[in-house]
Amino acid sequence: MSNQKPIFEAIAPDFGHSFTYQKFDEATNNKNNTWHYHPEIELVYVNGGSGKRQIGSHISYYTDGDLILIDGNLPHCGLTDVLTKNKSETVVQMLPDFLGANFFNLPELRNIKSLLETCKGGIAFHGNTKLKIGDKIEVLEYQTDFQRLISILNIFNELGKSKEYTLLNAEGFSMKTEVKDNDRINVIFNYVKTNFREEITLDSIASLVNMTVPSFCRYFKKITNKTFIQFTNEYRLVHASKLLAEQKMSITEVCFECGFNNFSHFNKSFKKFTGQNPSEYRNELKTIVA
């Protein structure tokens, strides 16, 4: 069994800079796809493409690009790989107090302060916000350091006013604040990530972290606001969404490739999770990308 822990990513801005800016394209793909965390806030814009996102205990599938804001010390996986087929990926990272301990307490910055409070469990933006802010993030490539700083503040202010967003982890999500639990919960997450295609019993996963089954179930629900079975099945269903969109596999093949051993149960679970059965989901994606 794997006891892989999340990797602590040390982020050091270049000399003379208070934040980091990176842009990746097809020639220089972002290879940081491991489960990792860092104290810096992270704003990520994926221009086009589709793939899986795992932020904390949240797992989902995005299409036509993504715009994500992740709070510091919230473990997450990279959003892109060689199969995502995105045009580019822009990543901006900074410490919460990168402009001084009280800077965001200024009344003119109330929208940004509110945004930083809201993003504790991660936020995904959609609609016109994703399009509009995505364009502004793309322009950062051509700006001076000072212009980038002003633009980032402007971007954060616009995001703070937007209503077009989804909270990725429920209120009360305690993974970040319960730092002492990070090692244990990340062992669990990594095990699911590696073994979701196989049956994972409560006995085996509880034993992995040296807990009894009842204690493990209470612990996991407290940390993630989900049961372990719910979390595991969601991971399988998101992987199914990815396969339906990206692979020419039959729906039956997708079912078993994702760890479901009952086709009827897979169909019912997929429809409950996405609002569509697998064939409807695949057909709708074809009209989107056509």
C-alpha positions as CSV (number, residue, x, y, z in Angstrom):
1,M,0.0,0.0,0.0
2,S,1.2,3.5,-0.8
3,N,1.7,6.0,2.0
4,Q,2.5,8.8,-0.3
5,K,2.1,12.2,1.4
6,P,1.3,15.5,-0.4
7,I,4.5,17.2,-1.6
8,F,5.2,20.6,0.0
9,E,6.0,22.9,-2.9
10,A,8.4,25.7,-2.0
11,I,7.6,28.8,-4.0
12,A,10.2,31.5,-4.1
13,P,9.5,34.6,-6.3
14,D,12.5,35.8,-8.3
15,F,14.6,38.4,-6.7
16,G,12.8,41.7,-6.7
17,H,9.4,40.2,-7.0
18,S,6.6,39.7,-4.4
19,F,4.6,37.1,-6.4
20,T,5.3,34.4,-9.0
21,Y,3.9,34.4,-12.5
22,Q,4.2,31.4,-14.8
23,K,2.7,30.6,-18.2
24,F,2.8,27.2,-19.8
25,D,1.9,26.1,-23.3
26,E,1.9,23.0,-25.4
27,A,5.7,23.1,-25.7
28,T,6.3,23.7,-22.0
29,N,3.5,21.8,-20.3
30,N,3.0,22.3,-16.5
31,K,4.3,19.0,-15.1
32,N,3.3,19.6,-11.5
33,N,0.4,17.1,-11.4
34,T,1.2,15.6,-8.1
35,W,-0.8,16.0,-4.9
36,H,0.8,19.1,-3.3
37,Y,0.3,22.1,-1.1
38,H,1.9,25.5,-0.4
39,P,1.1,28.5,1.8
40,E,0.6,30.7,-1.2
41,I,-2.8,31.6,-2.7
42,E,-2.9,30.3,-6.3
43,L,-4.9,31.7,-9.2
44,V,-4.9,29.3,-12.3
45,Y,-6.4,30.0,-15.7
46,V,-6.5,27.1,-18.2
47,N,-7.2,28.4,-21.7
48,G,-9.3,25.7,-23.4
49,G,-9.2,21.9,-23.0
50,S,-10.8,19.7,-20.4
51,G,-9.7,17.6,-17.5
52,K,-10.0,16.6,-13.8
53,R,-9.7,18.9,-10.9
54,Q,-9.1,17.8,-7.3
55,I,-9.1,20.6,-4.7
56,G,-9.2,19.3,-1.2
57,S,-12.0,16.7,-1.0
58,H,-13.7,18.2,-4.1
59,I,-13.3,16.3,-7.4
60,S,-15.0,17.3,-10.7
61,Y,-14.4,17.5,-14.4
62,Y,-14.1,20.8,-16.3
63,T,-14.6,21.5,-20.0
64,D,-13.6,24.4,-22.2
65,G,-10.9,25.7,-19.8
66,D,-11.0,26.5,-16.1
67,L,-10.5,29.5,-13.8
68,I,-9.7,28.5,-10.2
69,L,-8.7,30.3,-7.0
70,I,-7.1,28.1,-4.3
71,D,-6.3,29.3,-0.8
72,G,-2.9,28.6,0.8
73,N,-2.2,25.2,2.3
74,L,-5.2,23.7,0.6
75,P,-3.9,20.4,-1.1
76,H,-4.6,20.1,-4.7
77,C,-3.5,18.3,-7.9
78,G,-2.4,20.0,-11.1
79,L,-5.2,20.8,-13.6
80,T,-3.5,19.9,-16.8
81,D,-1.4,17.2,-18.4
82,V,-0.6,16.0,-22.0
83,L,-4.1,14.8,-22.5
84,T,-5.9,18.0,-21.5
85,K,-5.4,19.6,-24.9
86,N,-5.4,23.2,-23.5
87,K,-3.9,26.1,-25.4
88,S,-2.1,27.4,-22.3
89,E,-2.1,27.5,-18.5
90,T,-1.3,30.6,-16.4
91,V,-0.4,30.3,-12.7
92,V,-0.1,33.3,-10.3
93,Q,0.9,32.6,-6.7
94,M,1.4,34.9,-3.8
95,L,1.4,34.8,0.0
96,P,-1.8,36.3,1.6
97,D,0.2,39.1,3.1
98,F,2.5,39.7,0.1
99,L,1.6,43.4,0.1
100,G,1.8,43.8,3.9
101,A,-0.2,42.4,6.9
102,N,-2.9,45.0,6.8
103,F,-3.0,46.0,3.1
104,F,-6.3,44.1,2.3
105,N,-8.0,45.8,5.3
106,L,-8.1,49.0,3.4
107,P,-11.8,49.9,2.7
108,E,-11.1,50.2,-1.1
109,L,-10.1,46.6,-1.1
110,R,-13.2,45.1,0.6
111,N,-14.1,43.1,-2.5
112,I,-10.6,41.4,-2.5
113,K,-10.8,40.8,1.3
114,S,-14.1,39.1,0.8
115,L,-12.8,37.0,-2.0
116,L,-9.8,35.8,0.1
117,E,-12.2,34.8,2.8
118,T,-14.5,32.9,0.3
119,C,-11.7,31.0,-1.4
120,K,-10.7,29.0,1.7
121,G,-12.2,25.9,0.2
122,G,-11.3,26.8,-3.4
123,I,-13.5,28.5,-6.0
124,A,-14.2,27.8,-9.7
125,F,-15.4,30.7,-11.8
126,H,-17.6,30.2,-14.9
127,G,-19.7,32.1,-17.4
128,N,-18.7,35.6,-18.5
129,T,-16.4,35.9,-15.5
130,K,-14.2,33.0,-16.8
131,L,-14.1,34.5,-20.3
132,K,-13.5,38.1,-19.2
133,I,-10.9,37.4,-16.5
134,G,-9.3,34.7,-18.6
135,D,-8.6,37.4,-21.2
136,K,-7.1,39.7,-18.6
137,I,-4.9,36.9,-17.3
138,E,-3.6,36.2,-20.8
139,V,-2.5,39.8,-21.1
140,L,-0.2,39.5,-18.1
141,E,2.3,37.9,-20.4
142,Y,3.0,41.2,-22.2
143,Q,3.1,43.5,-19.1
144,T,5.9,44.8,-17.0
145,D,6.2,43.7,-13.3
146,F,4.5,46.8,-12.1
147,Q,1.7,46.5,-14.6
148,R,1.2,42.9,-13.6
149,L,0.8,43.8,-10.0
150,I,-1.9,46.4,-10.8
151,S,-3.6,43.9,-13.1
152,I,-3.6,41.2,-10.5
153,L,-5.3,43.5,-8.0
154,N,-7.8,44.5,-10.6
155,I,-8.5,40.8,-11.4
156,F,-9.0,40.0,-7.7
157,N,-11.3,43.0,-7.4
158,E,-13.4,41.8,-10.3
159,L,-13.5,38.2,-9.0
160,G,-14.6,39.6,-5.6
161,K,-17.6,41.2,-7.2
162,S,-18.6,38.2,-9.4
163,K,-21.6,35.9,-8.6
164,E,-20.5,33.4,-11.3
165,Y,-18.7,30.9,-9.1
166,T,-18.9,27.6,-7.4
167,L,-17.5,26.8,-4.0
168,L,-15.5,23.6,-4.3
169,N,-15.5,22.5,-0.7
170,A,-18.4,22.9,1.7
171,E,-18.4,25.5,4.4
172,G,-16.7,24.0,7.5
173,F,-14.2,22.1,5.4
174,S,-11.4,21.6,7.9
175,M,-8.6,20.2,5.9
176,K,-6.6,23.4,5.9
177,T,-7.2,24.4,9.5
178,E,-6.6,21.0,11.0
179,V,-3.0,20.9,9.8
180,K,-2.2,18.0,12.1
181,D,-4.6,15.9,10.1
182,N,-3.0,16.7,6.7
183,D,-0.7,13.7,6.6
184,R,-3.5,11.2,7.4
185,I,-6.1,12.6,5.0
186,N,-3.6,12.9,2.2
187,V,-2.6,9.3,2.6
188,I,-6.2,8.5,2.1
189,F,-6.7,10.7,-0.9
190,N,-3.6,9.4,-2.6
191,Y,-4.6,5.8,-2.0
192,V,-8.0,6.5,-3.6
193,K,-6.3,8.3,-6.5
194,T,-4.1,5.3,-7.1
195,N,-6.6,2.4,-6.4
196,F,-10.1,3.7,-7.3
197,R,-10.4,1.2,-10.1
198,E,-10.3,-1.6,-7.5
199,E,-12.6,-2.4,-4.6
200,I,-11.6,-0.4,-1.5
201,T,-13.1,-1.7,1.7
202,L,-13.6,0.3,4.8
203,D,-11.5,-2.2,6.7
204,S,-8.6,-1.8,4.3
205,I,-8.6,2.0,4.3
206,A,-9.1,2.3,8.0
207,S,-6.2,-0.1,8.6
208,L,-4.1,2.0,6.3
209,V,-4.3,4.9,8.7
210,N,-4.3,2.8,11.9
211,M,-7.9,3.4,12.8
212,T,-11.0,1.3,13.6
213,V,-13.7,1.5,11.0
214,P,-16.2,3.5,13.2
215,S,-13.4,5.9,14.1
216,F,-12.3,6.3,10.5
217,C,-15.9,6.9,9.3
218,R,-16.4,9.7,11.9
219,Y,-13.0,11.2,11.1
220,F,-13.5,11.2,7.4
221,K,-17.0,12.7,7.6
222,K,-15.8,15.4,10.0
223,I,-12.8,16.4,7.8
224,T,-14.5,16.3,4.3
225,N,-18.3,16.5,5.0
226,K,-18.6,13.4,2.9
227,T,-18.7,9.7,3.6
228,F,-15.7,7.7,2.3
229,I,-17.9,5.7,0.0
230,Q,-19.4,9.0,-1.4
231,F,-16.0,10.4,-1.9
232,T,-14.6,7.3,-3.7
233,N,-17.7,7.0,-6.0
234,E,-17.4,10.7,-6.9
235,Y,-13.8,10.1,-7.8
236,R,-14.9,7.2,-10.0
237,L,-17.7,9.3,-11.6
238,V,-15.4,12.2,-12.4
239,H,-13.0,9.8,-14.0
240,A,-15.9,8.4,-16.0
241,S,-16.8,11.9,-17.2
242,K,-13.2,12.3,-18.4
243,L,-13.2,9.0,-20.3
244,L,-16.6,9.7,-21.9
245,A,-15.3,13.1,-23.1
246,E,-11.8,12.0,-24.2
247,Q,-11.8,8.3,-25.1
248,K,-13.7,6.3,-27.7
249,M,-14.7,3.6,-25.2
250,S,-18.1,2.1,-24.9
251,I,-20.1,3.1,-21.9
252,T,-19.8,-0.4,-20.6
253,E,-16.0,-0.2,-20.8
254,V,-16.0,3.1,-19.1
255,C,-18.1,1.6,-16.3
256,F,-15.7,-1.1,-15.5
257,E,-12.6,1.0,-16.1
258,C,-13.7,3.4,-13.4
259,G,-14.1,0.7,-10.7
260,F,-17.9,0.0,-10.9
261,N,-18.8,-3.6,-11.1
262,N,-22.5,-3.2,-11.8
263,F,-23.6,-1.4,-15.0
264,S,-27.1,-0.5,-13.7
265,H,-25.6,1.0,-10.5
266,F,-23.1,3.0,-12.6
267,N,-25.9,4.4,-14.8
268,K,-28.0,5.5,-11.8
269,S,-25.0,6.9,-9.9
270,F,-23.8,8.9,-13.0
271,K,-27.2,10.4,-13.6
272,K,-27.6,11.4,-10.0
273,F,-24.1,13.0,-10.0
274,T,-24.4,14.8,-13.3
275,G,-28.1,15.0,-14.0
276,Q,-27.7,13.0,-17.2
277,N,-27.1,9.4,-18.1
278,P,-23.7,8.6,-19.6
279,S,-24.9,8.6,-23.3
280,E,-26.7,11.9,-22.8
281,Y,-23.6,13.4,-21.2
282,R,-21.4,12.2,-24.1
283,N,-23.8,13.5,-26.7
284,E,-24.1,16.9,-25.1
285,L,-20.3,17.2,-25.0
286,K,-20.1,16.4,-28.7
287,T,-22.4,19.4,-29.4
288,I,-20.2,21.7,-27.2
289,V,-16.9,20.8,-28.8
290,A,-18.3,20.5,-32.4
